[in-house]
Amino acid sequence: MLPFDMMLNAFVTLFVTIDPIGLAPIFLAITSGASKHERIRIGVRAVIVAAGILLTFALVGQAILSVMGISLPAFRIAGGILLFVIAFEMVFEKREARKTKSAEQAMSDDEIHNIAIFPLAIPLIAGPGAISAVLLLSSQSTDWIDMGSTLFIVVFVLGLVLFTFVIAGWVEKILGDNGRNILTRLLGVLLAALAVQFIADGVMAIVSG
């Protein structure tokens, strides 16, 4: 089993990288127009998909990237571009317009499935940063007991993500429609900046490498 200080370091690394607290308002903006039940379904599915991705990379991530010839910087650039598209739609109300049009209708299973996978599971939860952190932490494991400790920490942090998703509805009631609209645009700008940072980091890593 990993020493306590290493487990604490692994927890802090993943917590800061995934940022469950910061994901809550983003989740609220992305699922605008969804009912409470639909929002919970989206959150649960997103966390399950992200868990599958991160646990897979923890176990066989190095081999996957090597076989496919994909570098983490390239993955970071791709994730940044996709995230920027979502940010653009949030700022210019395109996502809100689509949600408002069907606000009184239940989301289809396809819509719930798609939102849960992108952009929630990828790249917001299991993004390049989280995958890089998981690869780094798993590489420090010397046996299956250490690996088990690492996997437990990954699951625990993702549990915190799901908890913040569940309570996001309470935040929406406090904000109201105007507050939610302002928050959506503000977060769109922040997401755009995050996307540009992903792309810049990826480009710098490729150039320096």
Secondary structure, 3 states (H helix, E strand, C coil): CCCHHHHHHHHHHHHHHHCHHHHHHHHHHHCCCCCHHHHHHHHHHHHHHHHHHHHHHHHHHHHHHHHHCCCHHHHHHHHHHHHHHHHHHHHCCHHHHHHHHCCCCCCCHHHHHHHHHHHHHHHHHCCHHHHHHHHHHHHCCCCHHHHHHHHHHHHHHHHHHHHHHHCHHHHHHHHHHHHHHHHHHHHHHHHHHHHHHHHHHHHHHHHHC
